[in-house]
Amino acid sequence: MKTVTADSRWHAFALKALDGECLTMEEGLAVLEADDDEILTIMQAAFQVRKHYYGKK
């Protein structure tokens, strides 16, 4: 059985957005309810999406 880490979950959310899919309500809530220790990892995943669409402006 594969263990899903928080890092891989946020990366999966970014890939989903890059594929043009919306996050589910549960996924959105997971981001909002994440521990403070995960903020940098969430920001990194969000930056992947931003960079894809807008570059490094």
C-alpha positions in Angstrom: 0.0 0.0 0.0 1.4 3.4 -1.0 1.6 6.1 1.7 0.5 9.5 0.7 2.6 12.2 2.3 1.4 15.8 2.6 4.1 16.9 0.1 2.8 14.5 -2.5 -0.8 15.5 -1.8 0.0 19.2 -2.5 2.0 18.2 -5.6 -1.0 16.1 -6.8 -3.3 19.1 -6.3 -0.9 21.3 -8.4 -0.8 18.6 -11.2 -4.6 18.5 -11.1 -4.8 22.2 -11.6 -2.3 22.1 -14.4 -4.5 19.5 -16.1 -7.3 22.0 -16.0 -9.3 20.3 -13.2 -10.8 22.1 -10.2 -10.1 20.9 -6.7 -13.0 19.3 -4.9 -14.5 20.8 -1.9 -12.7 18.3 0.3 -9.4 19.1 -1.3 -9.9 22.8 -0.9 -10.7 22.3 2.7 -7.6 20.2 3.2 -5.5 23.2 2.0 -7.3 25.6 4.3 -7.1 23.2 7.3 -3.4 22.2 6.7 -0.9 22.6 9.6 1.2 25.7 9.6 4.3 23.5 9.1 2.9 22.7 5.6 2.5 26.3 4.3 5.9 26.4 2.5 5.1 23.1 0.7 1.6 24.4 -0.3 3.2 27.6 -1.5 5.7 25.6 -3.6 2.8 23.7 -5.2 0.9 26.9 -5.8 3.9 28.5 -7.4 4.2 25.6 -9.9 0.7 26.5 -11.2 1.4 30.2 -11.2 4.7 29.7 -13.0 3.0 27.6 -15.6 0.4 30.2 -16.5 2.3 33.5 -15.8 6.0 32.7 -15.8 8.4 34.2 -13.2 7.1 37.8 -13.4 
